């Protein structure tokens, strides 16, 4: 839904999303680059272009699928609710692979790993386009999410190594703008491709972009490889991580289909998730080389910052996925017009992100994040007033305002989360906070779509309980439709469609209103953090990596 992307981080997803899925927040790079001199001239320009293209492709892939879900679901013969697995499967797999970036970088080198990640992303994108069933598509999306994990943090690592230290803030601002353009382009491009070509091409377009990014990156950076050394991998911790995250996500996705805990399958998944998570906690807290450094949660800023960021991202991404589903299923929007309604989210985000990147070290990031949450709450309250008569302009306005909240959301909260952490632990902290955020985003999608359907069923029941066959407005409407040439079955189906339209619109309003209230409650978490030391130069780079 930003966009994001979403797998992503600066303003998807996620992505996923996506999201549009929100794009990823500028976080610290996963490892210190080797001490090479900064690039200059054409190599600097081409290097920045190649890294930006790869990041753009990654974030775009989280957001581009959001408006295409109804078309994908219809083509593959599944419900739109099941179609959201295309988004959540990518997000969960991406969340699992992100914490491994630091270990993989030291094992293979940043340049080699980044290039492999980009090329494997191209391959899995091509496979996604060839999928002939939902099961195949979800499987290839899982692979795509797994190989995409290192791309975002390593693009930052290589970009920062390309610029002089004095221009680190500028480099990250350029990177941030790139990740914000993708959520704007994603819905528009995805909608146009879906309506005018076919949905597989939303994946095929990654092939030329990824190949160009991979070739350019290898050509420019292959002689600037980071040091390589063999490290032990926490295979038990990784296995437990995959087990509990996968079981939890399957439970959330299949719950609404299987009537939740009335199903033995859901009960088993819940038990597996709880037990695996409990063992995971114990193991990771006692292992010498944990795949996830849970001891970071001893820090006050990290705990409350990561919690605020993750819950807010879950709310944001869940609503980002819900809006285009409602527009296309119940408001008669095409994928292209739904994309047009979502695209303005990036306008203010693109304009304001460079300012936020410069000022986050000087202004109080807690005040900046608070302002973002207030704007998010206002935007969602405006959406909670939507009716079946709401026109395009009234749908567009809150989306436009949301962009300003995105700019002041990711960077300040990431700054607060990483403040006070020793430099050598920044990679682990960045990986863990991104893991929690991306996992929360995928869960937010499942929870939002599940609640939407259950609330719609409740509203449908309330709207029909006063209708009596042969009496009142119901009888008059049936007579009018029969006079227009509809059979009894057609007339009843038309009335049911109108009731469903009202029910799903009211259900969406319920979720928008509840999310609006939750954003206001989350402000308290922000103020449980301490303000980071004021930076002389101020900037995302300073705030993220100097503590």
C-alpha positions as CSV (number, residue, x, y, z in Angstrom):
1,X,0.0,0.0,0.0
2,X,3.4,3.2,0.9
3,X,4.3,2.1,-1.1
4,X,5.6,0.9,2.0
5,X,6.8,-1.0,1.0
6,X,7.0,-1.3,1.6
7,X,10.6,-5.2,2.4
8,X,11.5,-1.8,2.4
9,X,12.3,1.0,4.7
10,X,12.4,5.1,4.2
11,X,9.0,6.2,3.3
12,X,6.8,0.4,1.9
13,X,5.7,-0.5,2.7
14,X,6.2,-3.0,2.3
15,X,5.6,-3.5,1.3
16,X,4.6,-4.9,0.7
17,X,3.2,-4.2,1.2
18,X,4.7,-2.8,-0.4
19,X,3.2,-0.7,0.0
20,X,1.2,1.7,-2.0
21,X,3.6,-0.1,0.3
22,X,5.8,2.1,2.3
23,X,9.4,2.5,1.4
24,X,12.1,1.7,4.0
25,X,13.3,4.2,6.6
26,X,17.0,5.2,6.3
27,X,18.7,2.9,8.8
28,X,22.3,2.3,9.5
29,X,24.2,0.3,7.0
30,X,24.8,-3.4,7.9
31,X,28.6,-3.1,8.2
32,X,31.4,-0.7,7.9
33,X,32.6,-0.5,4.3
34,X,36.3,-0.9,3.6
35,X,38.3,2.3,3.7
36,X,38.2,3.2,0.0
37,X,38.4,6.8,-1.3
38,X,35.1,8.3,-2.3
39,X,34.0,8.0,-5.9
40,X,34.2,11.0,-8.3
41,X,32.7,12.0,-11.6
42,X,31.1,9.4,-13.8
43,X,31.7,6.4,-11.5
44,X,29.9,8.3,-8.7
45,X,27.0,9.2,-10.9
46,X,26.6,5.7,-12.3
47,X,27.2,4.1,-8.9
48,X,24.4,6.2,-7.4
49,X,22.2,5.4,-10.4
50,X,22.7,1.6,-10.1
51,X,22.1,1.5,-6.3
52,X,19.0,3.7,-6.7
53,X,17.7,1.6,-9.5
54,X,18.0,-1.6,-7.4
55,X,16.3,0.1,-4.4
56,X,13.6,1.6,-6.6
57,X,12.9,-1.9,-8.1
58,X,12.7,-3.4,-4.6
59,X,10.3,-0.8,-3.2
60,X,8.3,-0.7,-6.4
61,X,7.7,-4.4,-6.2
62,X,6.1,-4.0,-2.8
63,X,3.7,-1.3,-3.9
64,X,3.0,-2.2,-7.5
65,X,1.1,-5.4,-6.6
66,X,-1.4,-3.6,-4.2
67,X,-3.8,-2.4,-7.0
68,X,-3.3,-5.6,-8.9
69,X,-4.6,-8.0,-6.2
70,X,-8.2,-8.2,-7.5
71,X,-7.0,-8.9,-11.1
72,X,-4.4,-11.5,-9.8
73,X,-7.1,-13.2,-7.6
74,X,-9.6,-13.3,-10.4
75,X,-7.1,-14.7,-12.9
76,X,-6.0,-17.4,-10.5
77,X,-9.5,-18.3,-9.3
78,X,-9.2,-17.2,-5.7
79,X,-10.8,-14.5,-3.5
80,X,-9.3,-11.1,-3.2
81,X,-8.7,-11.9,0.5
82,X,-6.6,-14.9,-0.5
83,X,-4.9,-12.7,-3.1
84,X,-3.4,-10.6,-0.4
85,X,-1.0,-13.5,0.3
86,X,0.9,-12.1,-2.7
87,X,1.8,-9.2,-0.4
88,X,2.1,-10.8,3.0
89,X,4.3,-13.7,1.7
90,X,6.8,-11.3,0.3
91,X,6.8,-9.2,3.5
92,X,7.3,-12.2,5.9
93,X,10.1,-13.8,3.8
94,X,11.8,-10.4,3.6
95,X,11.5,-9.9,7.3
96,X,13.2,-13.2,7.9
97,X,16.1,-12.5,5.6
98,X,16.9,-8.9,6.8
99,X,18.5,-10.0,10.1
100,X,20.9,-12.2,8.2
101,X,22.3,-9.3,6.1
102,X,25.2,-8.6,8.5
103,X,26.3,-12.2,8.7
104,X,26.0,-12.7,4.9
105,X,27.9,-9.5,4.2
106,X,30.9,-10.6,6.3
107,X,30.7,-14.1,4.7
108,X,30.5,-13.0,1.1
109,X,31.3,-9.3,0.9
110,X,28.9,-6.4,0.5
111,X,29.5,-6.0,-3.3
112,X,29.2,-9.6,-4.1
113,X,26.2,-10.1,-1.9
114,X,24.4,-7.1,-3.2
115,X,25.0,-8.1,-6.9
116,X,23.8,-11.7,-6.1
117,X,20.7,-10.3,-4.4
118,X,19.8,-8.1,-7.3
119,X,20.3,-10.9,-9.9
120,X,18.4,-13.5,-7.9
121,X,15.6,-10.9,-7.4
122,X,15.4,-10.6,-11.2
123,X,15.2,-14.4,-11.5
124,X,12.4,-14.7,-8.9
125,X,10.5,-11.8,-10.5
126,X,10.6,-13.6,-13.8
127,X,9.3,-16.8,-12.1
128,X,6.5,-14.8,-10.4
129,X,5.2,-13.7,-13.8
130,X,5.1,-17.3,-15.0
131,X,3.1,-18.5,-12.0
132,X,-0.1,-20.3,-13.0
133,X,-1.7,-20.7,-9.6
134,X,-1.8,-18.9,-6.3
135,X,0.4,-21.5,-4.6
136,X,3.1,-21.1,-7.3
137,X,2.9,-17.3,-7.1
138,X,3.1,-17.3,-3.3
139,X,6.1,-19.7,-3.4
140,X,8.0,-17.5,-5.8
141,X,7.1,-14.4,-3.8
142,X,8.6,-16.1,-0.7
143,X,11.8,-16.7,-2.7
144,X,11.7,-13.1,-3.9
145,X,11.3,-11.8,-0.4
146,X,14.2,-13.9,0.9
147,X,16.7,-12.8,-1.8
148,X,15.5,-9.2,-1.5
149,X,16.5,-8.9,2.2
150,X,20.1,-7.6,1.8
151,X,19.3,-5.1,-1.0
152,X,18.0,-2.1,1.0
153,X,20.6,-2.0,3.8
154,X,23.5,-2.8,1.4
155,X,22.4,-0.1,-1.0
156,X,22.9,2.3,1.9
157,X,26.3,0.8,2.8
158,X,27.7,1.1,-0.7
159,X,26.2,4.5,-1.2
160,X,27.7,5.9,2.0
161,X,31.1,4.4,0.9
162,X,30.8,6.3,-2.4
163,X,30.5,9.8,-0.9
164,X,32.8,11.9,1.3
165,X,31.7,11.7,5.0
166,X,30.7,15.4,4.8
167,X,28.1,14.5,2.2
168,X,26.7,11.4,4.0
169,X,23.5,13.2,4.8
170,X,23.0,14.4,1.2
171,X,23.6,10.8,0.0
172,X,21.0,9.4,2.3
173,X,18.5,12.2,1.3
174,X,19.0,11.3,-2.4
175,X,18.5,7.6,-1.5
176,X,15.4,8.5,0.5
177,X,13.8,10.4,-2.3
178,X,14.4,7.5,-4.6
179,X,12.6,5.2,-2.2
180,X,9.7,7.7,-2.0
181,X,9.3,7.9,-5.8
182,X,8.6,4.2,-6.1
183,X,5.4,4.2,-4.0
184,X,4.1,7.0,-6.2
185,X,5.0,5.2,-9.4
186,X,4.0,1.8,-8.1
187,X,0.2,2.1,-8.1
188,X,0.1,4.1,-11.3
189,X,2.3,1.7,-13.2
190,X,0.8,-1.4,-11.6
191,X,-2.7,-0.2,-12.5
192,X,-1.9,0.7,-16.0
193,X,-0.1,-2.5,-16.7
194,X,-2.9,-4.6,-15.2
195,X,-5.6,-2.8,-17.2
196,X,-3.8,-2.5,-20.5
197,X,-1.4,-5.5,-20.6
198,X,-1.7,-8.2,-17.9
199,X,-0.6,-8.6,-14.3
200,X,2.5,-10.8,-14.9
201,X,4.1,-7.8,-16.5
202,X,4.3,-6.0,-13.1
203,X,7.0,-8.7,-12.3
204,X,8.5,-8.9,-15.8
205,X,9.5,-5.2,-15.8
206,X,12.0,-5.9,-13.0
207,X,14.1,-8.0,-15.4
208,X,15.7,-5.2,-17.5
209,X,15.9,-2.8,-14.5
210,X,17.5,-5.4,-12.3
211,X,20.0,-6.6,-15.0
212,X,21.1,-3.0,-15.6
213,X,21.5,-2.3,-11.9
214,X,23.4,-5.6,-11.3
215,X,25.8,-5.0,-14.2
216,X,26.5,-1.4,-13.3
217,X,27.0,-2.2,-9.6
218,X,29.5,-5.0,-10.3
219,X,31.4,-3.0,-12.9
220,X,31.8,0.0,-10.5
221,X,32.2,-1.6,-7.1
222,X,33.8,-5.0,-7.7
223,X,37.2,-3.6,-6.8
224,X,35.8,-2.0,-3.6
225,X,34.8,-5.2,-1.9
226,X,34.4,-5.3,1.9
227,X,36.5,-7.7,4.0
228,X,35.3,-11.3,4.2
229,X,35.6,-13.7,7.1
230,X,33.9,-16.9,8.1
231,X,31.5,-16.7,11.0
232,X,29.3,-19.3,12.7
233,X,25.6,-19.1,11.8
234,X,22.9,-19.7,14.4
235,X,21.0,-22.4,12.5
236,X,18.8,-23.3,15.5
237,X,17.8,-19.7,16.0
238,X,17.2,-19.2,12.3
239,X,15.0,-22.3,12.1
240,X,13.0,-21.3,15.1
241,X,12.6,-17.8,13.6
242,X,11.2,-19.2,10.3
243,X,9.0,-21.6,12.2
244,X,7.2,-19.1,14.5
245,X,6.9,-16.3,12.0
246,X,5.6,-18.7,9.3
247,X,3.2,-20.4,11.6
248,X,1.9,-17.0,12.9
249,X,1.4,-15.6,9.4
250,X,-0.3,-18.7,8.2
251,X,-2.7,-18.6,11.2
252,X,-3.5,-14.9,10.4
253,X,-4.0,-15.5,6.7
254,X,-6.1,-18.7,6.9
255,X,-8.0,-17.8,10.1
256,X,-10.9,-16.1,8.3
257,X,-11.3,-19.0,5.8
258,X,-11.3,-21.7,8.5
259,X,-13.4,-20.0,11.1
260,X,-10.4,-19.3,13.4
261,X,-10.1,-21.5,16.5
262,X,-13.1,-23.7,15.5
263,X,-10.5,-25.2,13.1
264,X,-8.0,-27.7,14.3
265,X,-5.5,-26.4,11.7
266,X,-5.6,-22.9,13.2
267,X,-5.2,-24.3,16.8
268,X,-2.2,-26.3,15.7
269,X,-0.6,-23.3,14.0
270,X,-1.2,-21.1,17.1
271,X,0.4,-23.7,19.4
272,X,3.4,-24.1,17.1
273,X,3.8,-20.3,16.9
274,X,3.7,-19.8,20.6
275,X,6.0,-22.7,21.5
276,X,8.5,-21.9,18.8
277,X,8.5,-18.2,19.8
278,X,9.1,-19.1,23.5
279,X,12.0,-21.5,22.6
280,X,13.3,-18.8,20.2
281,X,13.4,-16.2,23.0
282,X,15.3,-18.5,25.3
283,X,17.8,-19.7,22.7
284,X,18.6,-16.2,21.3
285,X,19.2,-14.8,24.8
286,X,21.7,-17.5,25.6
287,X,23.4,-18.3,22.3
288,X,26.9,-16.8,21.7
289,X,26.2,-15.9,18.1
290,X,22.4,-15.2,18.0
291,X,20.8,-14.6,14.6
292,X,18.8,-11.8,16.3
293,X,20.4,-9.9,19.2
294,X,17.4,-9.7,21.5
295,X,19.5,-8.1,24.2
296,X,19.1,-4.8,22.4
297,X,15.6,-4.6,23.9
298,X,17.3,-3.8,27.2
299,X,17.7,-0.3,25.8
300,X,14.8,2.1,26.5
301,X,15.0,3.9,23.2
302,X,15.3,0.8,21.2
303,X,12.4,-0.9,22.9
304,X,9.8,1.9,22.7
305,X,11.1,3.3,19.4
306,X,10.9,-0.1,17.6
307,X,7.5,-0.8,19.2
308,X,6.1,2.6,18.1
309,X,7.6,2.2,14.6
310,X,6.3,-1.4,14.1
311,X,2.8,-0.9,15.4
312,X,2.4,2.3,13.4
313,X,3.8,0.6,10.3
314,X,1.3,-2.3,10.8
315,X,-1.6,0.2,11.0
316,X,-0.3,2.2,8.0
317,X,0.4,-0.8,5.8
318,X,-2.9,-2.5,6.6
319,X,-4.8,0.6,5.6
320,X,-2.7,1.0,2.5
321,X,-3.7,-2.5,1.3
322,X,-7.3,-2.1,2.3
323,X,-8.0,1.2,0.5
324,X,-7.4,-0.1,-3.1
325,X,-9.3,-3.3,-2.3
326,X,-12.4,-1.3,-1.3
327,X,-12.1,1.1,-4.3
328,X,-11.9,-1.7,-6.8
329,X,-14.3,-4.2,-5.3
330,X,-17.1,-1.8,-4.2
331,X,-16.6,1.6,-5.7
332,X,-16.2,0.6,-9.3
333,X,-12.6,1.8,-9.7
334,X,-10.2,0.2,-12.2
335,X,-6.7,-0.7,-11.2
336,X,-5.5,2.5,-13.0
337,X,-7.9,4.8,-11.3
338,X,-7.2,3.2,-7.9
339,X,-3.5,3.9,-8.6
340,X,-4.3,7.5,-9.4
341,X,-6.1,7.8,-6.1
342,X,-3.1,6.4,-4.2
343,X,-0.3,8.1,-6.1
344,X,-0.3,11.6,-4.4
345,X,0.9,10.0,-1.2
346,X,4.5,10.6,-2.4
347,X,4.2,14.3,-3.3
348,X,4.7,15.9,0.1
349,X,6.9,12.9,1.2
350,X,9.4,13.6,-1.7
351,X,9.4,17.4,-1.0
352,X,9.8,17.1,2.8
353,X,12.2,14.1,3.3
354,X,15.4,16.1,2.4
355,X,14.3,18.7,5.1
356,X,13.7,16.0,7.7
357,X,17.0,14.4,6.9
358,X,18.9,17.7,7.5
359,X,16.9,18.7,10.6
360,X,16.4,15.5,12.5
361,X,19.7,15.9,14.3
362,X,18.8,19.5,15.4
363,X,15.0,19.3,16.1
364,X,13.5,17.0,18.7
365,X,12.7,13.8,16.7
366,X,10.0,13.0,19.3
367,X,8.1,16.1,18.3
368,X,8.5,15.3,14.6
369,X,7.2,11.8,15.1
370,X,4.3,13.1,17.2
371,X,3.3,15.5,14.4
372,X,3.4,12.6,11.9
373,X,1.1,10.4,14.1
374,X,-1.4,13.3,14.5
375,X,-1.5,13.8,10.7
376,X,-1.9,10.0,10.2
377,X,-4.7,10.0,12.7
378,X,-6.4,13.0,10.9
379,X,-6.0,11.3,7.5
380,X,-7.6,8.1,8.8
381,X,-10.4,10.0,10.5
382,X,-11.1,11.7,7.1
383,X,-11.3,8.3,5.5
384,X,-13.6,7.0,8.1
385,X,-16.2,9.5,6.7
386,X,-16.2,7.8,3.3
387,X,-19.6,6.7,1.9
388,X,-20.6,5.0,-1.3
389,X,-21.1,8.5,-2.8
390,X,-17.6,9.8,-1.9
391,X,-16.0,11.2,-5.1
392,X,-12.5,11.0,-6.4
393,X,-11.3,14.4,-5.0
394,X,-12.4,13.6,-1.5
395,X,-10.5,10.3,-1.7
396,X,-7.5,12.1,-3.1
397,X,-7.1,14.8,-0.3
398,X,-6.3,12.5,2.7
399,X,-3.9,10.6,0.5
400,X,-2.1,13.8,-0.4
401,X,-1.8,14.8,3.3
402,X,-0.6,11.3,4.3
403,X,2.7,12.0,2.4
404,X,3.6,14.8,4.9
405,X,3.1,12.3,7.7
406,X,5.4,9.7,6.0
407,X,8.2,12.2,5.7
408,X,8.1,12.9,9.5
409,X,7.5,9.3,10.5
410,X,10.3,6.9,9.4
411,X,13.4,9.0,9.8
412,X,12.7,10.5,13.3
413,X,11.5,7.1,14.6
414,X,14.5,5.3,13.2
415,X,16.7,8.0,14.8
416,X,15.1,7.5,18.2
417,X,15.3,3.7,17.9
418,X,19.1,3.7,17.1
419,X,20.0,6.5,19.5
420,X,22.5,5.5,22.3
421,X,23.5,2.2,20.7
422,X,27.3,1.5,20.3
423,X,28.5,1.8,16.7
424,X,29.5,-1.9,16.6
425,X,25.9,-2.9,17.5
426,X,24.2,-0.5,15.0
427,X,24.1,-3.2,12.2
428,X,22.3,-5.7,14.6
429,X,20.0,-3.0,15.9
430,X,19.1,-1.8,12.3
431,X,18.4,-5.4,11.3
432,X,16.3,-6.2,14.3
433,X,14.2,-3.1,14.1
434,X,13.6,-3.7,10.4
435,X,12.7,-7.3,11.0
436,X,10.1,-6.3,13.6
437,X,8.7,-3.6,11.4
438,X,8.4,-5.7,8.2
439,X,6.9,-8.6,10.2
440,X,4.4,-6.2,11.7
441,X,3.5,-4.8,8.3
442,X,2.7,-8.2,6.9
443,X,0.6,-9.0,10.0
444,X,-1.2,-5.7,9.7
445,X,-2.3,-6.7,6.2
446,X,-3.7,-10.0,7.4
447,X,-5.5,-8.4,10.4
448,X,-6.9,-5.5,8.4
449,X,-8.4,-7.7,5.7
450,X,-9.8,-10.2,8.2
451,X,-11.4,-7.5,10.3
452,X,-12.8,-5.9,7.2
453,X,-14.6,-9.1,6.1
454,X,-15.9,-9.9,9.7
455,X,-17.2,-6.3,10.2
456,X,-18.8,-6.4,6.8
457,X,-20.7,-9.5,7.7
458,X,-21.9,-7.9,10.9
459,X,-23.1,-4.7,9.0
460,X,-24.7,-6.9,6.3
461,X,-26.7,-8.7,9.0
462,X,-27.8,-5.3,10.6
463,X,-28.8,-3.9,7.2
464,X,-30.9,-6.9,6.3
465,X,-32.6,-7.6,9.6
466,X,-35.4,-5.1,8.9
467,X,-36.1,-6.3,5.4
468,X,-39.3,-8.4,5.2
469,X,-40.3,-10.2,2.0
470,X,-43.3,-8.4,0.3
471,X,-43.3,-5.4,2.7
472,X,-42.1,-1.8,2.7
473,X,-39.1,-0.5,0.7
474,X,-37.9,-4.0,0.0
475,X,-41.2,-4.8,-1.9
476,X,-41.1,-1.5,-3.7
477,X,-37.5,-1.9,-4.8
478,X,-38.2,-5.5,-6.1
479,X,-41.2,-4.2,-8.0
480,X,-39.1,-1.4,-9.6
481,X,-36.4,-3.8,-10.6
482,X,-38.9,-6.3,-12.1
483,X,-40.5,-3.4,-14.0
484,X,-37.0,-2.7,-15.4
485,X,-36.9,-6.2,-16.9
486,X,-35.0,-8.1,-14.2
487,X,-36.0,-11.5,-13.1
488,X,-36.7,-12.2,-9.4
489,X,-33.3,-13.8,-8.9
490,X,-31.5,-10.9,-10.7
491,X,-33.4,-8.3,-8.7
492,X,-32.5,-10.1,-5.4
493,X,-28.9,-10.3,-6.5
494,X,-28.9,-6.6,-7.3
495,X,-30.3,-5.7,-3.9
496,X,-27.8,-7.9,-2.2
497,X,-25.0,-6.3,-4.1
498,X,-26.1,-2.8,-2.9
499,X,-26.3,-4.0,0.7
500,X,-22.9,-5.5,0.4
501,X,-21.5,-2.3,-1.0
502,X,-22.9,-0.4,2.1
503,X,-21.7,-3.1,4.5
504,X,-18.1,-3.2,3.2
505,X,-17.9,0.6,3.1
506,X,-19.1,0.8,6.7
507,X,-16.6,-1.9,7.6
508,X,-13.7,0.0,6.0
509,X,-14.8,3.1,7.9
510,X,-14.7,1.1,11.1
511,X,-11.1,0.1,10.5
512,X,-10.1,3.6,9.4
513,X,-11.6,5.1,12.6
514,X,-10.1,2.5,14.9
515,X,-6.7,3.0,13.3
516,X,-7.0,6.8,13.7
517,X,-7.6,6.3,17.5
518,X,-4.7,3.9,17.8
519,X,-2.3,6.4,16.2
520,X,-3.1,8.9,18.9
521,X,-2.5,6.2,21.6
522,X,0.8,5.4,20.1
523,X,2.1,8.9,20.7
524,X,2.6,7.9,24.4
525,X,5.2,5.3,23.2
526,X,7.2,8.1,21.5
527,X,7.5,10.1,24.7
528,X,8.8,7.1,26.6
529,X,12.1,7.4,24.6
530,X,14.9,9.9,25.5
531,X,15.9,12.6,23.1
532,X,19.1,11.8,21.3
533,X,22.0,14.3,21.7
534,X,21.7,17.3,19.4
535,X,23.9,16.9,16.3
536,X,25.9,19.9,15.2
537,X,25.4,19.2,11.5
538,X,22.1,17.4,11.9
539,X,21.2,14.7,9.5
540,X,19.9,11.2,9.1
541,X,23.4,9.9,8.8
542,X,24.5,11.5,12.0
543,X,21.4,10.5,13.9
544,X,21.4,7.0,12.7
545,X,25.0,6.0,13.0
546,X,26.8,8.2,15.4
547,X,25.4,6.9,18.7
